[in-house]
Amino acid sequence: MHRPLSKQLWITIIGLLLSLGIPQLPLGGWGGHLLGRSHLLGQEVLWWAAIVVMFGWVLLVEKRRLASVGLKKPRIWDIVLAVILGILLVAGIVLIYTVIFPVLHLRMNASAMTALLKTPFWYRLILVTRAAVSEELLFRGYPIERLLELTRNRLVAGIVPWGSVHGCTP
């Protein structure tokens, strides 16, 4: 005899479907149609709406704190580590573009970079911020934390979101 799923389990399953499903949608394209292709914010507005939906889901539907998806107040050492890793990341990118790409006879997509640099700074700031927040929430924070709670298996909790990002799920 099957035992019915609890309300909390259904809420978590729906949250996982939202978290893993929303990024599969062409949100940038839909937003562009909504506000007009030439409107820069049109490509971002639905992504920001998805972020608000997921934060709302955690806070209002699940009635949990944002710490449950990994959002916590940073400690001083977290900030120091972030700065050090940021510097190393920039150094690594410089190494890749100045040494590794030429050795492999690869070039950066100059036209894409030029097009991006022609956009206003405020838009690039919004774009980078949205990418960081949405990826952390939709691809890591929510699905990994909830799958870990459900399965108690770190491998499953890591592979399922990774597969959805890399097109391994339908």
N, C-alpha and C positions, 0 to 999 in steps of 0.2 A: 504494500500500500504506500502510495506517495504522500509525503508530507508537503503541504503548500508552502511556497516560498514566503518568507517574512516580508513585511512592508519595507523594512530597512534594506533587505537584499534587493528588492525590486528597485528601490531608489538608487542603490549603487550600480545596478546593471544599466539602468537608464542613463545615469551619469557617465558610465563608461562608453555607452553607445554615443552619447553626445560628444564626449572628449575625443573619441577615436573617429567619429563620423564627420563632425563639423569640418576638420581640416581636409577631408577628401572632397569637399564641395568647392566649386570655382568662385570663392567669395570675392576675390579681387575683380573678376570679370563682372559678376553680378552687381557689385558696388559701382563699378565703372558705368554700367548701364543705368543704374539708379540715379547717379548724379551727373552723368555725362562722361564720356571717355577722356575728354581733355581735363576734367576736374581731378586733380591729384588726390584729394581726400576721398573721392569716390572709390578708389581702389583699396582704401584702408578702412572705410566706415563699417563694413560688415565684419571684418576681422575684429575690430574693437567691440562690436556688438557681441560677437562670439565670446570674447573675453569676459564681458559683463555678464553674459548668460551663465558661464561656468562659475564665476565668482558668486553670482546669485544662487546658483544651484547648491554650492557648498554652504553658503551662509543661511539661506532662507529655506531650502528644501531639506537638505541633510541636517541643518542646524548644527554645523560644526565650525570650528575656527579655521582660518586660512592656514594655520600651522599644520593642519591635517593634510595639506597638499604641498608642504615644504616651505611655505612663506613664513619666515621668522625674522625677528629683528636681528640684524647682523651685529656680531660682537666685534670688538676692535681688531682681533686677530683675523676675523673673516675679511675685514676691509683691507688689512695689510696683505693677506694672501691674495685677494682679488687684484690688488695693484701690482704685486710681483708677477702673478700669472698673466695679467694684461700686458705688462712690459715684455715678458717672454713670448707671448702670443704675437705681438707686433714684430719682435726680432725674428721669430720664426717665419712670419709672412714675408718680411724683407728677404730673408735667406731663400725662401722658395722662389720669389719673383726674380731675384738677382743672380742666383746661382743654379738652382735646380731646373727652373724652366729653360734657361738658355742651354744647359747641358742636354736636356731632352728635346731641344728644338721646339719648345712650346711657347706660345705668346698669349698674353692676356687679351681678352676680347675688348679692344680699344674702343670700338663703337658703343658697346654697352656701357663701358665706364664713362665715356664722354657724355652719353645721354643721361646717366645718373648724375654726373657732376653739373649738368645744366639745370637740374631741378633745384629749387630753393633749399637753403640749409634747413629751414624749419621742417620741410617735408622729409628730408633725409633723416632728421632726428626722430620724427614720428615713425618713420619706416623701421628704423633700427630698434627703437623702443618697443614697437608693436611686435616685431619679430622675436625679440628677447622674451617679452612677457607671454606672448601666445605659445611659443615653443616650450617655455618652462612650465606653463600651466597645462596646455592641451596635450603635449607630447611626453612630458616627464612627470610633473607634479601629480596631477589627478590620476592618470591611468596606472602609473607604477605604484603609487601609494595604495590605491584601492585594490589593485590586483594582488599586491602583497598581503593585504588584509584578508582577501577572499581565499587565496591559494596557499599562503604561507610559503611560497616558493619564489625565491629571488630570480631564478632563471625565467620562469613564466612571466613574472612581473616586468622583466626587462625585454624579453623577446616580443611579446604581443605588441606593445607600443612601437618598438623598433620596426616590426614587420609592417605595421600600418603606415608608418612614415615612408618606408622603402617600397611600398607597393606590393607587399607579399600577401595582403588581404584583399578580398574582392571589393 
